[in-house]
Amino acid sequence: KRIRFYSHSGGEIIIRMVDSEFTYSYEYQGISPKLVHTPLTDNCYLTLTQAMSMGFGGNPYGPAGTGKTESIKALGYLFGRQVLVFNCDEGIDIKSLTRILIGLARCGAWGCFDEFNRLEDSTLSMISTRIHPIQEAIKNKETSFVLENQKVRNLSSQNIISYVKHYLGNYLIWLF
């Protein structure tokens, strides 16, 4: 149940966890901050890697300050991926989120949408229509997808939502 790295001839590094397999991305981010590994961290990694192998993102859930965002960032560092964290609030609209999703797909970065539950209900309901084409492109290993009448080259970005429990706002959540 641990992440393992394998070097193949030709210089390619393969990352494996259980039956999931990924290619290392070589996006050097410097020395990553140290994260205390617990059984919960390993379970988070296992759940996220299994979801990503099926073309989905993830939705770590729990109280504030328990390491959801830091675990996602640490996993991204292990994969050689840039992880961009976006703190969501009521001021973020669907146009902003669409631009963020297109940018993530174009550069191949992972997106962590922290406190996603704070978005307006109308934004939450519309974002699934933006995520679906990206998710389908990842699942089908396609090189591009169409979003907002734009053909976007996909570099295998992943989107991960971080949901904080006990916030007195929206409680509508879903996995993608």
C-alpha positions as CSV (number, residue, x, y, z in Angstrom):
1,K,0.0,0.0,0.0
2,R,3.0,2.3,-0.4
3,I,4.0,4.5,-3.3
4,R,6.8,2.9,-5.2
5,F,9.1,4.4,-7.9
6,Y,10.5,2.3,-10.7
7,S,13.1,3.4,-13.3
8,H,12.8,2.0,-16.8
9,S,15.3,2.0,-19.5
10,G,15.1,5.3,-21.4
11,G,14.9,7.3,-18.2
12,E,11.2,7.1,-17.6
13,I,10.1,6.9,-14.0
14,I,6.9,4.9,-13.2
15,I,5.0,5.5,-9.9
16,R,2.9,2.6,-8.6
17,M,0.6,2.3,-5.8
18,V,-1.3,-1.0,-5.5
19,D,-2.6,-1.5,-9.1
20,S,-2.4,2.1,-10.2
21,E,0.5,3.3,-12.4
22,F,1.5,6.8,-13.3
23,T,4.4,8.5,-15.1
24,Y,6.6,10.9,-13.1
25,S,6.2,14.4,-14.5
26,Y,9.6,16.0,-13.7
27,E,8.1,19.3,-12.5
28,Y,10.7,20.2,-10.0
29,Q,9.3,22.4,-7.2
30,G,12.3,22.5,-4.9
31,I,12.6,20.6,-1.7
32,S,9.1,19.8,-0.5
33,P,8.0,20.7,3.0
34,K,8.0,17.6,5.2
35,L,4.7,16.0,6.0
36,V,4.3,13.6,8.9
37,H,3.1,10.3,7.4
38,T,0.4,8.6,9.3
39,P,-1.9,5.7,8.4
40,L,-4.4,8.4,7.4
41,T,-2.0,9.9,5.0
42,D,-1.4,6.6,3.4
43,N,-5.1,6.0,3.1
44,C,-5.5,9.4,1.5
45,Y,-2.8,8.7,-1.0
46,L,-4.3,5.3,-1.7
47,T,-7.8,6.7,-2.3
48,L,-6.5,9.6,-4.5
49,T,-4.3,7.4,-6.6
50,Q,-7.1,4.8,-7.1
51,A,-9.5,7.6,-8.2
52,M,-6.9,9.2,-10.5
53,S,-6.2,5.8,-12.2
54,M,-9.9,5.7,-13.1
55,G,-9.9,9.3,-14.4
56,F,-11.5,11.0,-11.4
57,G,-10.3,13.6,-9.0
58,G,-10.7,13.4,-5.2
59,N,-12.5,15.0,-2.3
60,P,-10.6,14.8,1.0
61,Y,-13.1,15.6,3.7
62,G,-12.6,16.6,7.3
63,P,-12.2,19.3,10.0
64,A,-10.0,22.3,9.3
65,G,-6.3,21.9,10.1
66,T,-6.1,18.1,9.6
67,G,-3.8,18.2,6.6
68,K,-6.1,17.7,3.6
69,T,-4.5,20.3,1.5
70,E,-0.9,19.5,2.7
71,S,-1.5,15.8,1.8
72,I,-2.6,16.8,-1.7
73,K,0.4,19.0,-2.1
74,A,2.8,16.3,-0.8
75,L,1.3,13.8,-3.2
76,G,1.8,16.2,-6.1
77,Y,5.4,16.7,-5.1
78,L,5.9,12.9,-5.1
79,F,4.4,12.8,-8.6
80,G,6.6,15.6,-9.9
81,R,3.5,17.8,-10.5
82,Q,2.8,21.4,-9.8
83,V,-0.1,21.8,-7.3
84,L,-2.0,25.0,-7.4
85,V,-4.2,25.7,-4.4
86,F,-7.2,28.0,-4.9
87,N,-9.1,29.1,-1.8
88,C,-12.7,29.3,-2.8
89,D,-15.2,31.8,-1.4
90,E,-18.5,33.4,-2.4
91,G,-16.7,35.8,-4.7
92,I,-15.5,33.2,-7.2
93,D,-17.9,32.8,-10.1
94,I,-18.2,30.2,-12.9
95,K,-16.1,32.3,-15.4
96,S,-13.2,32.4,-13.0
97,L,-13.4,28.7,-12.2
98,T,-13.6,27.9,-16.0
99,R,-10.5,30.0,-16.6
100,I,-8.7,28.2,-13.8
101,L,-9.7,24.7,-15.1
102,I,-8.5,25.6,-18.6
103,G,-5.2,26.9,-17.2
104,L,-4.7,23.8,-15.2
105,A,-5.3,21.5,-18.2
106,R,-3.0,23.5,-20.4
107,C,-0.1,23.4,-18.0
108,G,-0.7,19.9,-16.6
109,A,-0.9,21.1,-13.0
110,W,-3.1,19.7,-10.3
111,G,-5.7,22.0,-8.9
112,C,-6.7,21.9,-5.2
113,F,-9.9,23.8,-4.6
114,D,-9.8,24.5,-0.9
115,E,-13.1,25.2,0.9
116,F,-15.1,24.4,-2.2
117,N,-18.2,24.3,-0.1
118,R,-18.1,28.1,0.2
119,L,-19.0,28.6,-3.5
120,E,-22.5,29.9,-4.3
121,D,-25.1,27.2,-5.1
122,S,-25.4,28.5,-8.7
123,T,-21.6,28.1,-9.2
124,L,-21.6,24.7,-7.7
125,S,-24.4,23.5,-10.0
126,M,-22.7,24.9,-13.2
127,I,-19.1,23.7,-12.4
128,S,-20.0,20.1,-13.1
129,T,-20.7,21.0,-16.7
130,R,-17.2,22.4,-17.0
131,I,-15.5,19.4,-15.2
132,H,-17.2,16.7,-17.2
133,P,-15.3,17.3,-20.5
134,I,-12.0,17.4,-18.7
135,Q,-12.8,14.2,-16.8
136,E,-13.8,12.4,-20.0
137,A,-10.6,13.5,-21.7
138,I,-8.5,12.2,-18.9
139,K,-10.5,8.9,-18.7
140,N,-10.2,8.3,-22.5
141,K,-6.6,9.5,-22.6
142,E,-7.5,12.2,-25.2
143,T,-5.0,14.9,-26.0
144,S,-7.6,17.7,-26.1
145,F,-11.2,18.6,-25.1
146,V,-13.6,21.4,-25.8
147,L,-14.6,23.8,-23.0
148,E,-16.5,27.1,-23.6
149,N,-16.1,26.7,-27.3
150,Q,-12.3,26.5,-27.0
151,K,-10.3,23.5,-27.9
152,V,-8.0,22.9,-25.0
153,R,-4.9,20.7,-25.1
154,N,-5.0,18.5,-22.1
155,L,-1.8,17.7,-20.2
156,S,-3.4,15.3,-17.8
157,S,-4.3,17.7,-15.1
158,Q,-6.2,16.4,-12.0
159,N,-8.6,18.4,-10.0
160,I,-9.0,17.8,-6.3
161,I,-11.6,19.4,-4.0
162,S,-10.8,19.9,-0.3
163,Y,-14.0,20.1,1.7
164,V,-14.0,21.5,5.3
165,K,-16.6,19.9,7.5
166,H,-18.7,21.9,9.9
167,Y,-18.7,25.1,7.8
168,L,-22.0,27.0,8.1
169,G,-22.4,27.4,4.4
170,N,-23.3,25.1,1.6
171,Y,-23.3,21.3,2.1
172,L,-23.7,20.3,-1.5
173,I,-20.6,18.3,-2.5
174,W,-19.7,15.7,-5.2
175,L,-16.7,13.8,-6.5
176,F,-15.3,14.3,-9.9
